[in-house]
Structure formats: C-alpha cells, structure tokens
Amino acid sequence: MKCLIIAAGLGSRLANKGDSKPLVQLAGIPLIERVILTIMHAGITDFSIVIGYNGDKIRERLTTFSQQHPVTIDFIHNVQWEKPNGISVLCAREKLHEPFFLVMSDHLFDPTIAKDLRQEGIAEGEIKLAVDMRTVANPLVDLDDVTKVLAEDGRIKDIGKTIPNYNVFDTGIFLCSPALFQALAESIADGDASLSGGIRKMACKRKARVFDIGNRTWLDIDDDAAFDKAQTLFAIN
C-alpha cells in the first residue's frame, strides 16, 4: 500500500516559522518527516508527495531523508498549488491504482490510528475517514477552522468547514480507493475543487465511511497556537 501526502500549499499562517510549512521543524524534525515516520508504523514505505509552493526545497530535503530511511518517495508537482486541495489530490490520479492512504503534511497523529485504519480496510470503491467524535470542548480542535462531518450509521452524510449540523471532526487521515479521483473530477466540474467536495460526491453514492479514533491524539498544525500545542503533544525526538 502507498501513502499520498499533500504538501503543495503556502501555509501562510505559519510563515513566521519558515518559508516552507512542511519543513517547519518541531523539536528538530520537519513536520512532513514526522508524518512519514508516523505512517511507516503502519508498515507503509512507499510515498507519493504532491508539492507546489517551494517544492524544490521539499524535494531536496526528502531526497536526503529517503537515503537515510527505508522508504521510496515519488514527487508530483501541482502547478495549480494556489487552488483548493482537491486539485493536489487529483494530481496523483495516474500514480495510484490500488487502495492508498491520504494524509496532510501538517497533521500529526498517534501512529496507531493509521495502523488500525489499515487493518480495518475498505470495501471496493469506498473511502474511510478517521474522525474524532469528541465535539464538545475538544482542546485539539480549532472550531473555526476544523472540517466538520455529519455521520450516520458509520457513513458520511455531509462534510465541510461551515456545515451547520455535524457530530464528528475530520482528522485529515483517509484510507481511499482510486474511486476518489473520479469523485474529485466530478466535484471540480461542478465548481468545487476541495477535497471535501469529492468526499461529498462519494457520500452521495454511500461510499464514504468513518473510522472512530477514540481517545487518541491528532493535531492540525495550522497556526502558532497549534504549533505550541504540538510542542507539548508531539515534540519527542
């Protein structure tokens, strides 16, 4: 199984810590390297990474990383990196033809989440999103920024940052079938180039499920406040 990591965006809210968000260091280790090391706990060593803004810096750093660790890294350049993240995911369409993990370069999480999600697996043509059911006073979440999900009987009914009704949070950790690419293409054609738009298309076909992470830790490192939290939760060399 392969893992697709999205690392193409600008990351302007963390710009004071470096000119490439995936390479911002937490206790001496770049965020994206932490993500790769976490996914490796699930037995995955084959990575495709979508780069865009400052992509050459990421490529150079991770080429060195791949020489020091038992991983294979393939780089995919998104020339439209300023656009919503669904474009970055769709860039990998010709590279991934079997089930794959999809994670973000700035989301840190307990490695057992990916391990258990892989063991649970998915049915043909489905995606499964790891979700946090702790929606009341969750210290891990920026309620104004987190992607919210409405789930029912283990299936996604709606997803988005501004949906009024929700009962779980999107952690940014997905197990996907290649059917996601067609759903994204359909969503983009309809004017929504976000990853959530593609997930909504799959939800309409009853092909989007959720996986409860329980009490495990995850964090979207999107700004200084989240970075400070990460130093307490994840800053172990």
C-alpha positions in Angstrom: 0.0 0.0 0.0 1.1 3.5 -0.8 0.6 6.8 1.0 -0.2 10.1 -0.7 0.8 13.2 1.2 -0.4 16.7 0.2 2.3 19.3 0.7 1.7 21.9 -2.0 0.1 24.8 -0.3 1.5 28.1 1.0 0.8 27.7 4.7 0.8 31.5 5.3 -0.4 31.3 8.9 2.9 29.6 9.9 5.1 31.7 7.7 6.9 33.2 10.6 8.5 29.8 11.4 9.8 29.2 7.9 9.2 29.7 4.1 8.0 26.1 3.6 5.3 24.8 6.1 6.0 21.1 5.6 9.7 21.8 6.5 8.9 23.7 9.7 10.8 21.9 12.4 9.2 20.6 15.6 12.0 19.6 18.0 14.4 19.4 15.1 12.3 17.3 12.8 10.3 18.8 9.9 6.5 18.3 10.1 6.4 16.3 6.9 9.1 13.9 8.1 7.2 13.3 11.2 4.1 12.4 9.1 6.2 10.0 7.0 7.7 8.3 10.1 4.2 8.0 11.6 2.8 6.3 8.5 5.7 3.9 8.5 4.4 2.5 11.8 1.5 1.1 9.7 4.0 -0.8 7.5 3.9 1.6 4.6 7.2 2.6 3.0 6.1 3.8 -0.5 5.1 7.5 -0.6 3.8 9.9 -3.3 4.1 13.5 -2.3 2.3 16.4 -4.0 4.5 19.5 -4.0 3.9 23.0 -5.2 4.9 26.1 -3.3 8.7 25.9 -2.6 8.5 22.4 -3.9 12.2 22.2 -4.7 13.1 22.7 -1.1 10.8 19.8 0.0 12.1 17.6 -2.8 15.7 18.2 -1.8 15.1 17.6 1.9 13.1 14.4 1.4 15.5 13.0 -1.2 18.1 13.1 1.6 15.6 11.6 4.0 14.9 8.7 1.7 18.6 7.9 1.6 18.6 7.6 5.3 15.4 5.6 5.8 13.9 2.5 4.1 11.3 4.5 2.0 10.6 5.2 -1.6 9.4 8.7 -2.4 7.8 9.9 -5.7 7.2 13.6 -6.2 4.2 15.0 -8.0 4.3 18.7 -8.9 1.0 20.6 -8.8 1.3 23.7 -10.9 -2.0 24.9 -9.6 -1.0 24.7 -5.9 -2.8 28.0 -5.1 -6.1 26.3 -5.8 -8.1 24.1 -3.3 -6.6 20.9 -2.1 -8.8 18.6 -4.2 -6.6 19.7 -7.2 -3.5 18.4 -5.4 -5.1 15.0 -4.7 -6.3 14.7 -8.3 -2.7 15.2 -9.5 -2.0 11.7 -8.2 -4.6 10.0 -10.4 -2.2 8.4 -12.8 0.1 7.2 -9.9 -2.3 5.4 -7.6 -4.4 2.4 -8.9 -4.8 0.5 -5.6 -6.1 1.5 -2.2 -3.9 4.1 -0.6 -3.6 6.3 2.5 -4.1 10.0 2.1 -2.8 12.4 4.7 -1.8 16.0 5.1 1.8 17.2 5.6 0.8 19.3 8.6 -1.4 16.9 10.5 0.3 15.0 13.3 -1.3 12.0 14.9 -0.9 8.9 17.0 0.7 6.2 14.8 -1.8 3.6 16.0 -4.6 5.4 14.1 -3.1 4.6 10.7 -2.1 1.1 11.8 -5.7 0.3 12.9 -7.3 2.0 9.9 -5.2 -0.1 7.6 -6.2 -3.3 9.4 -9.9 -2.4 9.2 -9.6 -1.8 5.5 -12.2 -0.6 3.0 -14.6 -2.1 0.5 -14.1 -1.7 -3.2 -14.9 1.8 -4.4 -15.0 3.3 -0.9 -13.1 5.8 1.2 -12.9 5.8 5.0 -12.1 8.9 7.0 -10.6 8.8 10.5 -12.8 11.0 12.7 -12.8 12.5 16.2 -16.2 12.1 18.0 -15.1 14.5 20.8 -17.0 17.6 19.5 -17.6 19.3 22.9 -14.7 21.4 24.3 -12.1 19.4 22.4 -8.7 21.0 23.1 -7.2 19.5 19.9 -9.5 21.4 17.7 -9.8 25.0 16.4 -13.6 25.1 15.9 -13.4 27.9 13.4 -11.0 26.1 11.1 -11.7 22.3 11.6 -13.5 20.4 8.9 -16.8 19.1 10.3 -18.6 15.9 9.4 -22.1 14.7 9.8 -22.1 10.9 10.1 -24.9 8.4 10.4 -24.7 4.7 10.9 -21.0 4.8 10.1 -21.4 6.7 6.8 -20.6 10.3 5.9 -23.7 12.3 5.2 -22.1 15.8 4.9 -18.7 17.3 5.3 -17.3 20.9 5.3 -15.9 23.7 7.4 -19.2 25.6 7.6 -21.9 22.9 7.7 -24.4 23.7 10.4 -25.1 20.2 11.6 -22.2 17.8 12.5 -21.3 15.2 15.0 -17.6 14.4 14.4 -14.4 16.1 13.2 -12.3 15.3 10.2 -8.7 14.4 11.3 -7.3 14.5 7.7 -6.4 10.8 7.7 -8.1 8.8 4.9 -7.9 5.3 3.6 -9.0 5.6 -0.1 -9.8 3.6 -3.1 -9.0 5.1 -6.5 -12.7 5.9 -6.9 -11.9 9.1 -5.0 -10.3 10.5 -8.2 -13.4 10.2 -10.2 -15.4 11.8 -7.4 -13.0 14.7 -7.3 -13.2 15.2 -11.0 -17.0 15.3 -10.8 -16.8 17.8 -7.9 -14.3 20.1 -9.8 -16.5 20.0 -12.9 -19.4 21.2 -10.6 -17.2 24.1 -9.4 -16.0 22.7 -6.1 -12.2 21.9 -6.1 -11.9 21.0 -2.5 -11.2 17.5 -1.1 -14.4 17.8 0.9 -16.3 18.3 -2.4 -15.0 14.9 -3.6 -15.9 13.3 -0.3 -19.4 14.6 -0.6 -19.8 13.1 -4.1 -18.8 9.7 -2.6 -21.1 10.2 0.3 -24.0 10.7 -2.1 -23.1 7.2 -3.5 -23.0 5.8 0.0 -19.3 5.1 -0.5 -17.8 7.3 2.3 -17.4 5.8 5.8 -15.9 6.9 9.1 -13.4 5.3 11.5 -13.5 6.4 15.1 -10.1 7.3 16.5 -11.4 7.1 20.1 -9.3 9.0 22.6 -6.2 9.1 20.5 -4.3 12.3 19.7 -4.1 14.3 16.5 -3.5 17.9 15.6 -3.7 20.1 12.6 -0.6 22.4 12.8 -2.2 25.4 11.1 -1.0 28.3 13.2 1.2 29.4 16.1 -1.3 28.2 18.7 -1.5 24.8 17.2 2.3 24.6 16.9 2.6 25.4 20.6 0.2 22.6 21.4 2.2 20.3 19.2 5.4 21.0 21.1 3.7 19.5 24.2 2.0 16.6 22.5 4.5 15.5 19.8 7.9 17.1 20.4 9.8 13.9 21.1 12.9 13.2 19.0 
